[in-house]
Amino acid sequence: MTPLSLIPGRSLTTRLLFCTVLFVLLAEIVVMIPSVSNERMDWFRKRIDAAYLVSVALEGPHGRMITEDDAKMLFETAGIRGVTAKRGDTRSLILAPEIDPHGSQKIHRVDMDNMMPTSLIANAWATIFSSGESLIQVTGYPAEDSNETLDIIVSQEDLRRDLRTYARNILALSFVISTLTALLLFYAFNRMIVRPVKRLTDDMAAFESDPDREALIHIPSGRIDEIGAAERGLTTMQRRIHDLLAERRRLAALGSGISKISHDLRNILASAQLMSDRLAKSDDPAVRKLSPRLLSALDRAITLSRDTLAFGGMEASKLDKQPLSLKALADEVLEDTASLHVDSRNDIADDLQVLADRTHLYRSLLNLTRNAVEAMTPDQDAPPEKGSLIMNSEKKGADILIRITDSGPGLPEHARADLFEPFKGSKKPGGSGLGVAISAEIARAHGGRIDLEKSDEHGTTFLITLPDAAA
């Protein structure tokens, strides 16, 4: 239970209860609007039927069955002020209304057979909100004799009082029904939806606080509906995250150990390299013959140690990004990778700037350029053929595109699958497989990427995409 769920109107359960009461009450009010009109018509029909029965008892074909005093008492009990009967062309006054002909009392006329539904509803609610002591003349047929028409006069005040009582009863009943329905729906929804969702959120919060504890992984309830699918999806995701974090911890510990070993190994190899230089000056021909191979092996070992340390230390949070001239950086890279067998050209615009860490971006360009130069440097048995290396760039939308194109033999098909994977991408003897991987990691740390745009017998093109800070 979070503090937010205790605030009225903010928790899911409170909203559910409020919406259920409101919607059911609105539905009952919609039903009540025409029901008041029906109650008004029923009120008129009951009095017309009562007036017919009293008139038959008073002036029936077999003589009077009640006295005039009894008839007046019955009319008064029914709230009827006046009655006129019409059969054919004959009209008879059964009860004369007590109306002052010179008074200002208003009489409303209602014909029960000539009323539209909208008019009935409007008149009913107009009666409820009316005031005063007006009279209503109602014309209609009694249920027992459709050949006789009765005109009765009733008090609007009596009708208004009865309609208001009926409307209050309907509202009270609607409130009771809506409350009961809301409670039942709340109980059902709370068990079917709210509680499972709350359980999901609680388990998510608990797992977020300590994702290393396997006991906090959500256990599905076995439901086959949408919530069950969400539970199974959450369990799968939490288990993958838990396994991934465990794997990351193992890799972090392994990487830390490898970094320390590589650091110490690089120092040892540097000392060994100095010693090998002395061996190269030895007077023993056999020693001098083995020295170049020893130096080459030491160089490869030092390069592997350096690349491993660089790959392990690549984190976006450690970048020192500054605006820098991309052309000047490319010139520096091309100078450091200059070769007699390669013509290098820098076609990057002079005014193009990029927001990046100079040291890491230099390393990324250097790795790709060095690989290209090595690919175009002929072996001892190969005929001398000069290659070309071109670096250019362009702005495209919110990105800066940098292309490094060489005229080398291209990458073999089997080398492209794991090109950006560390320790896998290199297919040349003595390669560490970290050069392109480090370049790709540096690009990702800057919010960009590296793609192999083209590689065939005519050469290879790497595309570096970096975000344009100005855009």
N, C-alpha and C positions, 0 to 999 in steps of 0.2 A: 504494500500500500504506500503510494507516494503522496507527498503533501498536495500535489496538484489534483489528485483524485478526490480529495476531501473538499475542494472548493465547489460550491453549488454551481451547476451549469457547465462545469469544465470536465467532469468525469463522464465516461461513456454511459454508466448506469443512470446517472442523474438525467442526462439528455434523453435516454431511452424512456424513462418514466415520464418525463415532462411531455415529450412528443406524443407518447401514446395517449395520455390524458387529453391533450389538446386536440389531437386528430379525431378521437372518438367523440369528444364533446362537440366538435364542429360538425361531425356527421349527424349527431343527434339534433343539433340545431337546424341543419338543412332539412331533416325529416320533420321537425316541429313546424316549420313555416307553412307547409300545406296542411298539416294536421290541425292547426288552429282554424283554418278555413273550413275543413270538414266538420270540426266541432261546432262552428257557427251554423252551418247548414243543418246539422243534426239537432241543434237547439231549436231552430225554426220548425223542423219537421215534427218534433215531439209536441210542440205547442199547437201546431195545426191538427195533429191527430187528437190531442186532448180536446181542442175546441170542437172537433167533429163529433167525438163521443158525447160530450156534454150537450151539444145541440141536438143530437139524436135522442138522448134521454129526455131532453126538455120538450121537443116538438116532434116526436116520432110518429109513425103512422098508426100505432096502437095506443096513442094517448101519452100523456105525460107520465114519466116514471119518477121524476124528481120535481121539487118545487123550484120556483124562481130564486128563492133565497139560497137553496142548496147549489143551484147552478152558479149564482154569483160567487159563492164561497169557493167552488171548484175553479172558476175562472181566476179568482184572486190568488188562489194557491198556485196556479200555473203561471201567474204573472201576465195574464191576458187582460188587456184594457177594453178591447172591443172586438166583436165578431160579426161578419156579414157573410151569408151563404148565397151562392148563385147556382141554380140548376136550370140549364137551358136559358130562357129569357127572363126567368123569375128570380128576383133578388129578395132576400128576407133579412131583416136586421135582428140578430139574435141577442147581441149585447151592445148597447150604445156606449161609446167611449165618453168619459167625462172630460171634454175638451172645451176650453173657453174659446168661443169663436173669435173673440176680440183679443186673445192673447198672442204672445210671440213665440209660443212653443213650436218648434220645427218638427216636421214629419218627413222621415226618409222612407222611400218606397223600394221594396225588394220583390222582384218577380223570380221565383225559384226555378222557373223553367227557361229563363232567358238570361243566363249569366255565363260569361266566359271564365275559364279557370283563373286567368290573371286578374280579372275583376274581382272574383271571389276572394283571392288571397289579399289583394290590396284593400278591399272593404273590411275584411276580417281584422287586419292589423290596424287599419284606420279606426276601427271601433275600439281596439285595445288602448290606443293612445288618444282617444277622444275625451271630451269633458262635457259637463252639462247634463240636462235631463230631457233630451230629445226623445221623440217617439218613432217607432218603425212600423210601417204598414207592410205586411208580408202577404203575398198572394201565392197560393199553391194548392195542390190536390192532396186530399187525405189518402193514406195508404189503403183504407177500406173501400173507398168509392172514388174512382177516377172520373166519374161523370159530374161530380160536384166540385165547385171551386170555392175556397174559403179565403176571405180577407180578414186577417187578424191584426190587431194593433198591440204592440208590446213596448216595453220601456227599454230604451238603449242603455240606461244605467244598469238594469238587471243583466242584460246581455254582456255588457262590459265587465261587470263584476264576475260573472261565471267564466268568461273567456280568460280573464286575468288569473283566476284560480286554476283553470286548466293549464295555462301556460306555465305557471309556477310549479305545478305538479310535474309537468313534462320536463322542465329544467332540472328539478330535483331528481327525478328518475334518471334523466340523462347523465347527471353528475354521478349518481350511484353506479349506473351501468358503465360509464367511462372509467371510473375509479377501479371498479371490480375487473373490468377488461384490462386496464393498465397493469394492475397487480398480477393478473394471470399471465399476460404477455411478458411482463417484466421478469416473473419467475421463470417462464419458459426460455426467454431470450438470455436471461442471466446464466442459466445452466447450459444452454446450447452454444452461446456465442461469447458472452462477456467473460465468464470464468475461464474458458479455454484461451481466449485472447489475452487475458490478464496473466494466465500461466505462461503463455508464450513470452510476453513482455518481461515478466519477472525472470524467467530463465535466460532471456537474452541479456538482461542487465547483469545477472549474476555471472554469466559466462564472460561478459565484457570486462568485469572487474578482475577476473582471474582465469584467463583462457588456458592456462597450463593445467588446470585441474580437470581430469577426465570425468570426475563425478558430477561436474556442473553441466555436462552435455545434456541437452533436452532429450527426454525419453518420449517417443510418440505414444499417443493414447490408442492407436489402432482404428481411429475413425476413417471412413472412406469418403467423406465430403471434402469441401474446399479447405476447411480448417485442418483436417487430417493431412491433406497434401502439403499445407504450409508447415505443419509440424515435421513431416518427413523431410521436407526441403531444409528446414532449419537444422535438424539433426545432422543431415549430410554435410551442410555447410560448416557447422561447428566442428564436426569430426575432422573435416579437411583442414580447417584452420588450426585445430589442435595438433594434427600430424605435421602440418607445415611449420608451425612454431617449434615443435620438437626437432624437426629436421634442420631448421635454421640455427637452433642452439648448437646442435652437433657440428654443423658446418662452420659456425662462428668460432667454436672452440678449435676445430681443425684448422681453420684459416689463421687463427691467432698463433697456433703452434707452427704452421708452415711459414708465416711471416717472420717469426723469431728465428726459425732454422735458416730461412733464406738470407736473413740479414747477417747471421754469423757465417753462413757458408760463403757469402759474397766477400766478406773480409778475408776469409781463409784463402779463397780462390785468387783474390788480388795479391796476397803474399806469394802464392804459388806462381802467379804470373811473373812477378819480379824475379823469382828464382829461375824461371824458365828462360828469361832473357839472358841470364848469366850462362845457362847451359848452351844457349845458341852460340856463345863465343868460345866454347870449349875447343881444345885442340884435337879432341877425339872425333874423327869423321862420323862415326856411328851415332855419337851423341848429337852432333850438329844435324844429322839427317832426321832424327826423331823430334827435334825441337819444334819445327813448324807444325807438326801434327799435334804436339802437346799444347802449343799456343792456341791453335784453332779450337781444340777441345775446351781449354780454359775460357776462351772468349764466349763459346756457346753456353757454358755453365754460368758465367757472369751475366750474360744477357737474360738467361732464363730466370735467375734470381732477381734481377732488376725488374723484369716484366711482371713476375709474380707479386712483388711488393707493390708495384704500381697498380695492378688490377685489384689487389685487396684493399688498397687505400682510396679507391674511387667512390666518393659519396657526394651527392648533390649539396648536402649541408656544409661541406668543407670548401666549396668553390668560392674563389675571390673574384667575382665578376666585375670587370671594368670595361668601359668603351675602348676599343683598340682598332687600329687600322688593319684590315684583313690583308691588304696588299703587302704591307711591310712584314707581317707575320709570314706570309707565303714566300716572300723573298728570302727570309731567314731560313725557312725550311728547305727551299731549293738549293741554297748555298751549302747547307750542311749535308745534303744528299747528292752533291754534284758528282758526276761521273764522266769519264772521258768517252764513254760509249753511249751517252744519253744527252740529247738536246732538250733543255728545260726552258719553258716559256711561261711567264706569269701574265695572264690576261685579265686579272681582277682589276676592277675600277679603282682609281686612286682615292676617291672620296667615300668608298664603302666602309662603313664601320659596323662592328658587331659587339654586342655586350657578352663577354665571355671571360673565363679564367685563362689568362695568357699561357701559363705554363702547361695546363692540361690540353688546351686547344692546339698548342704547338706539338705536344706529344701525339695527339690524334692525327694531325696532318703529317707529322714525321713518319709515323708507322705506315700509313698508306703510301706515302711517297717512297719510302725506303723499300717497301715490298715491290712497288712498280719498278724502281731502278734495278733491284736484284733480278726481277723477272726479265728485264731487257739486257742485262749484262751477260755477254756470251761466256760459255764455258771455254776451257782451254782448247778443246778439240773443235769448237764451233767456228765458222768463218766470221770475221769481224763485220758486223752490220749495225750501224748506228740507229738507236731508237729515239723516240720523241716522247716528252712528258709535258702536258699542258694542264694548267690550273686556271679555271675561270669561275665566274659567279654571276648571279642575277638575283633580282628581287622578284618574288612572286607572291602577291597578296601580303599576308602577314609573315612570310618566311623568307629566309635568305638561303639560296641554293648554291652549294659549292661543288664543282665537279673536278675530279682528278682523273685525267684520261691518259693512258699510255698506249704505245703501239706494240706491246708485247704479244706473246703467243696466246694469251687468254688463260683463264682458269679451266682446268679439267672438270668434267661433269661431276665426278665423284667428290671434288673438293668444295662444291658449292653448297651442298646440303648442310654441312656443319661449319660454314664459313665464319659465322659470328659466335660460335661456341668456344669457350676457353679450353685450351689444350687439345682441341679437335680440328680446328680450322686449317692448320698447316699440313701440307702434304710434301714439303721439301725436306730433305735430310737435315737434321740438326735444328729444325724449326720448333719453337715452343707452342705455336698455335695461339699466342696471346696478343699479337700485334693488332690484328683486325678486331679482336674481341675487346681490347682496351679502347680502341678508337670508337667502337660502337657504344661502349659503356660511358665514355666521355660525352658523346653526343646525347645520350639519354639523360645524363646528369644535367645537361644544359637545356633540357626540354625538347630535344630534336631527335634525329635518328640518322642511320646510315643505311643506304640501299645499294645493292649491286645492280646498277642500271643496265650495263651491257658487258658481255664478255664473250668474245669469239676469237677466231684466228687473226682478226685485224686489231685486237687490243681489248683493253678492259677500262670501264668507266665506273668509278664509285661516286655516288651522290650523297653529299652531306646536307641535311636540312636542319637549319637552326632558326629559332624564332627571332623575328625582327623586333628589337626593343622599341624602335621608333614607331612601328605600326601598332 
